[in-house]
Amino acid sequence: MSATTESDQIVRFAPKPYKGIAGIVIGSLITLAGVWLIAFPISTVFFHPSGGEDIPGPGFLERVTPESSRVYGAAALIFGSWLIWFSRWPRWGKRNAAIEDYVWGLSQELGRRFGLRNFYSVKDVTKLVHICGYRMEFVAYAHAIFCSRSDFDEEYRLRKEKLAYYELRDVVARRHFADAREFDAASVVRLARPRSEEDHERWIGAAGW
């Protein structure tokens, strides 16, 4: 019987379906319709799903002038843009939260378990992401942050979705390394390591304060 527990097993990265795609498609169509009405206003009929208190019933038709259609176009443009943003934001938020967890939490786990290294193996990074309970759906970012380019390319060489090593590192490079994408894992570990009181006093002394 293998001594490896279920929590220690490697969980392979498999991108989840993008659930917000329907909202993006619908939002794009509404936005295009709004742009079209603004650029080419027409006299047309709009259906209102609810008549409100003044007009009882399930809805009513309203005939609008070309000038009024521009107002509807502007409203459609605003609503469509909002729908696109709303559909994409949960994904962005989850991705950014995962990357922050990798930088500030996973980096310290890697340093504690394997010591300070320039790069860690894809296997070790994936294993710790799973054991520590970080998001597996964005584990490719963890691989790009903490693994060498050669190991990353080898891991994703046969995947259907082609992932670019440096594009995944861009978020961390912009936020913490002045856009320098050649940072190594040791730099991230040091960045996220809490400053000890002794280090703080040494830094204060070196600054002459």
N, C-alpha and C positions, 0 to 999 in steps of 0.2 A: 504494500500500500504506500502510495506516495505521501511524504511528509508535508507536501505543499497544501495549504488550506485553500479554500475557495476564494478567500479575500486576497490571497497572494497571486492568484492566476492573472495572466495578462489579458486585458480586454482590448481587442483591436478596435481601431478608429473606423467608424462608419458614419459619414455625414447623415443627419436626419433630414427627412423631407422638409422643405421650406414651406411651413404652413401659411405664411403670409402672402404667398404668390397670388392667390385669388384676389386679395385686397389690392395688391399692386396693379394687377391687370385691370380691375374695375376702376380703380382710381385714375389710371392712365387714360382709359377710354373717356371717363367723365371730364378729365382735364383737357383732352383733345377736343371734345365737344364744346367745352367752354371757350377755348381759343377760337374755334371755328365760328361760334356765334358772335364773338367780339369782332372778328375780322370780317365776317360776312353776315351781318344782321338780316333777319328775315321776319316776315309776318307769319306767325305759326300758332299752334294750339298746344298748351301745356295742360297736363292733368294734375290736379291737386288731390292727393289721397284723402285729405280730410277737409271738410268745409268749415270746421270750427264752430263757434257758438252762433255766429251770424248767419251761417249757411248750413243748415242741418243736412245730414246725409253722409254717405261714405266718401264722397268726393265730388269734384266738379271740373269741368273743362274751362279754361280761360284762353281767349284769343288775345295775343299780344302784338304790339306794333314792333317794327324793326328796332326802334330805339329801346323798347322794353326788353327785347330779346337779348340786347347787350348786357342788361342788368342780370338776366338769368345766366348769361355766359360768364360774367364775372363771378357770380355765386358758384357756378359749376367749377370754375377754375380754382377757386379757393377750397371748395369741398374736396375736389379730386386731389389736390396737392396735399391736403391734410390727411386724406385716406391713405395715400402712398406713404407719407411719413409715419402714420400710426401703424401701418402694416409692417414697416421695416424696423421701427424702434425697439420692439421687444427683442428681436434678434440681435441688434446692435448692443442693447443693454446687457443681455446675457453674455455676449462675446467679450465685451469690455470687462465685465465683472470676473469672467473666467481668467482673462489675461492678468488682471490685478491679483487674483488669487495665486496664479502661477509665480508672478514676480515676488510677491511679499510673503507667501506661505510655502509654496512648493520649493522655492529656492533654498529656504532654510532647512527643509526636510532633506533635500539632496545633500546639502553641506554636512548635516548632522550624521546622516547614515553612510555616506560614501566619501566624506572629506571634501576639501576644496579642490576642484578640478577645472581645467579649461573647458572640458566638455564631458557630458555623461552619455551613457548608451541609451538608445531608443527604448530598449527593454526596461532599463531601470526607471526611466522617466515615466513610461506608461504604467509600470507597476505601482509607483508611488502616487500617481494621479488617481488610480483606482482605489488603493488602500486608504488614502487620506480623504477620499470622498469629494474630490474636485470634479468639475464637469468633464466628462469624457468626450462630449460632442465637439469640443474645441481643442482636443489634445494635440492636434497638429501644430497649434501655436506653441505649446510647451516643447514639442520636439524641435521646432525652429529656434526657440529661445535657448535651450540647454544642450542641444546636440550639434555635432559638427555638420557641415553641409554635405560631406560625403555620406555620412550615416543617414541623414535625412533623405537625400536623393535615392539612396539604396532602398530605404523603407517604402518610399512612395513611387518608386520607379514603375511598378506594375499596376498602380491604382488607376481606376477609370478617371477620377477627378485629378487633374494635374495641379499640383500645389507648388508655388514658387517660394523657395526658402527665404529670400530676402524680403519679399512682399509681406510675409507673415511676421518678420522681425521689425517691420517699419513702425508699428505702434509703439513698441518698447523703445526703439531707437529715437523716435521723436520726443517721447515723454521724458526719457532719462539719460540719453547719451548724445544729445545735440545732433540728432540725425545720423550718427555714426553707426552703420549697420554691422560693423565687424566686431562688436563686443563679444566677449566669451561668457560662459556660464559663471566663471569665478567672479566676474565683474558684477553680475546680477546678484550673486550671493552676498558679496560685500555691500552692495547698494542697500539691500533689504535687511542686513544684519543690524540688530539694535545696538546703538553705541553704548558701550559700557561706561560707567562713571570714571574709571581710570583713563579710558580713551578720551573722554570729554575733557578731563583736566589736562591731559597732555596736549590736546588741541588748543585749549585756552592758553596754555603756557607758550606754545609755538606762535600763537597769534599776538603775544605780548599784552594780553588783557589782564 
